[in-house]
Amino acid sequence: MRWSGQGLDSEQPDALPGMARLSNLVRTVSTPEFAGMRFHEVLAKSALNKVPASSEMPFSWTINPYRGCSHACTFCFARNTHTNLDLDAGNDFDREIIVKTNVAEILARELSRASWKHEPVALGTNTDPYQRAEGRYRLMPGIIATLADSGTPFSILTKGTLLRRDLPLLAEANKHVVVDIAMTIAVHDDELQKSVEPGAPATRGRLDTVRAVRESGLDCTVFMMPILPYLTDSRDHLERALEQLSAAGATSVMYSALHLRQGARQWFMQWLESNHPELVGTYSSMYSRSAYAPKEYRRWLADKIRPIIRRHSLERRSIDPATSLPRSSRERTLIAEELPPSLVQATLF
């Protein structure tokens, strides 16, 4: 069983209303270790998601092993995706997690097709692949091994310190394909971080993860995203943040100001009213016409942060994620151990 060794509060044959539309739903699980949360295990029909040709993203495909995220970041842009299942973009996004239990097996099928061109694949562009449930479901090792074995370059963006578990596998994969690792660390105030990202690992733990990534021989970009207007954009906060990232060994830093899409906007503004009511009017004005901060603010932020990034030598170098390294027939022990079965099992438990 996926939850072997755990006492289940419930293994529910009935699902939430929106779940009824998922013909591939296997079961819904609750467990004391994840109080207040439910996991809806599904058999995925596909693993790879095509990025629109019009996109400026440096990757062509994405993989999302989970929908919903226990990090519970108040500003998460992916919140509104939960409404497609008749779940709300607030508490349901944080607590009702869809788990694609067979994602590695399906991915292996898709990558084995003659039509696969080994284009770059990104993980963590929607919800975090190293959120807490990954410690139990352990989906990422199979995904990593399958991508590396097929000669497919990939990137991972995460806030999850659980990434450290897979560093030996990622280091081995990096010998065969380009592996691009990035950590998101935007809030360098412990009290504020715990309030605005209540389910995410603490900043200190993420800094330690950057160190571990670098010690494993991999580069590690840090995403300072989002920078929160009038909360984390002071010179003192930015100086402290960049100093800590440099000390942790970050390879480079990317940043952007907060943007508030549908779903995230309502949830974040609710948080703001409870925690910083003095800023509600300012934010309402800033984001009245667009999900993005005004151009004037973004220029002001760039003028302030870019010199600090340069001073710490943390500018993002130009890379081509599509460039894969020569594949080797040797030293593939960890990859071979994590490769999924060639066929999807008829039952998962």
RAGIKA-V401752 format. One record per residue. N is the residue number from 1. D_LAST is the distance of its C-alpha to the last C-alpha in Angstrom with 2 decimals. Layout:
# RAGIKA-V401752
N;D_LAST, N;D_LAST
This chain:
# RAGIKA-V401752
1;4.62, 2;6.96, 3;9.42, 4;9.65, 5;13.27, 6;13.81, 7;15.11, 8;13.92, 9;16.95, 10;15.15, 11;12.09, 12;14.42, 13;14.48, 14;17.73, 15;18.30, 16;21.49, 17;24.13, 18;23.73, 19;19.97, 20;20.87, 21;22.25, 22;18.97, 23;17.90, 24;14.89, 25;13.48, 26;9.82, 27;10.30, 28;12.83, 29;12.48, 30;15.52, 31;16.09, 32;19.51, 33;19.55, 34;19.89, 35;22.25, 36;23.20, 37;20.46, 38;17.52, 39;14.83, 40;14.10, 41;11.17, 42;12.51, 43;12.42, 44;15.85, 45;18.48, 46;20.62, 47;20.78, 48;24.55, 49;26.94, 50;30.58, 51;33.20, 52;36.25, 53;39.16, 54;41.41, 55;39.45, 56;41.16, 57;37.95, 58;38.06, 59;34.74, 60;33.76, 61;30.02, 62;27.51, 63;23.77, 64;22.18, 65;18.54, 66;19.00, 67;21.18, 68;22.97, 69;23.76, 70;23.94, 71;27.16, 72;28.84, 73;31.90, 74;34.42, 75;35.76, 76;32.61, 77;33.63, 78;30.14, 79;30.06, 80;31.31, 81;28.38, 82;26.41, 83;29.02, 84;27.79, 85;24.91, 86;27.43, 87;26.49, 88;29.40, 89;30.37, 90;30.90, 91;28.61, 92;25.76, 93;25.80, 94;25.51, 95;22.91, 96;20.73, 97;18.76, 98;17.01, 99;14.44, 100;14.17, 101;10.91, 102;11.99, 103;15.61, 104;16.47, 105;15.54, 106;17.58, 107;20.27, 108;20.66, 109;21.42, 110;23.88, 111;25.66, 112;26.15, 113;28.29, 114;31.98, 115;32.86, 116;31.18, 117;34.13, 118;32.55, 119;33.62, 120;32.78, 121;29.43, 122;29.20, 123;26.40, 124;27.14, 125;29.61, 126;27.91, 127;25.46, 128;24.89, 129;22.18, 130;22.66, 131;22.39, 132;20.94, 133;17.27, 134;17.41, 135;17.71, 136;14.11, 137;12.52, 138;14.92, 139;15.38, 140;19.08, 141;19.35, 142;17.78, 143;20.05, 144;23.05, 145;22.71, 146;22.36, 147;25.39, 148;27.44, 149;26.74, 150;27.90, 151;31.02, 152;30.25, 153;31.92, 154;30.07, 155;30.70, 156;28.76, 157;30.18, 158;28.75, 159;29.78, 160;26.89, 161;27.98, 162;24.48, 163;25.94, 164;27.54, 165;24.35, 166;24.41, 167;28.19, 168;28.35, 169;26.08, 170;28.14, 171;31.35, 172;30.39, 173;29.41, 174;32.80, 175;34.54, 176;33.36, 177;33.25, 178;34.67, 179;32.35, 180;33.76, 181;32.58, 182;33.76, 183;33.39, 184;34.44, 185;36.87, 186;39.29, 187;40.23, 188;42.15, 189;42.98, 190;40.53, 191;41.23, 192;41.06, 193;37.91, 194;36.04, 195;37.39, 196;36.73, 197;33.35, 198;32.05, 199;28.46, 200;29.40, 201;30.28, 202;33.97, 203;36.51, 204;37.25, 205;33.66, 206;33.68, 207;37.06, 208;35.74, 209;32.94, 210;35.68, 211;37.44, 212;34.39, 213;33.91, 214;37.60, 215;37.53, 216;34.82, 217;37.33, 218;35.96, 219;37.94, 220;36.80, 221;38.18, 222;38.16, 223;38.00, 224;40.30, 225;38.86, 226;39.78, 227;43.16, 228;43.94, 229;47.54, 230;49.67, 231;46.81, 232;45.94, 233;48.71, 234;51.53, 235;53.14, 236;52.29, 237;48.56, 238;48.51, 239;50.58, 240;48.35, 241;45.18, 242;46.53, 243;47.93, 244;44.59, 245;42.78, 246;45.48, 247;45.31, 248;41.53, 249;42.21, 250;41.03, 251;42.07, 252;42.98, 253;42.66, 254;42.14, 255;42.86, 256;43.11, 257;44.18, 258;41.93, 259;41.19, 260;39.98, 261;38.26, 262;37.58, 263;35.03, 264;35.56, 265;39.24, 266;38.89, 267;36.40, 268;38.48, 269;41.74, 270;40.41, 271;39.63, 272;43.05, 273;44.87, 274;43.37, 275;43.91, 276;46.79, 277;48.63, 278;51.65, 279;49.83, 280;48.62, 281;51.83, 282;51.82, 283;48.27, 284;48.93, 285;51.94, 286;50.28, 287;47.37, 288;49.32, 289;49.63, 290;46.68, 291;43.24, 292;44.87, 293;47.42, 294;51.01, 295;52.40, 296;55.05, 297;52.50, 298;50.50, 299;53.76, 300;54.72, 301;51.38, 302;51.67, 303;55.22, 304;54.07, 305;50.91, 306;51.71, 307;54.52, 308;52.30, 309;49.60, 310;52.35, 311;53.85, 312;50.61, 313;50.18, 314;46.83, 315;47.58, 316;44.86, 317;45.91, 318;45.52, 319;42.55, 320;41.20, 321;37.38, 322;37.55, 323;39.29, 324;36.90, 325;37.93, 326;38.42, 327;35.24, 328;35.38, 329;33.96, 330;34.05, 331;32.38, 332;28.99, 333;27.02, 334;24.79, 335;24.26, 336;23.30, 337;20.76, 338;18.99, 339;19.14, 340;15.91, 341;15.30, 342;17.90, 343;15.65, 344;12.68, 345;9.65, 346;9.41, 347;5.74, 348;3.80, 349;0.00
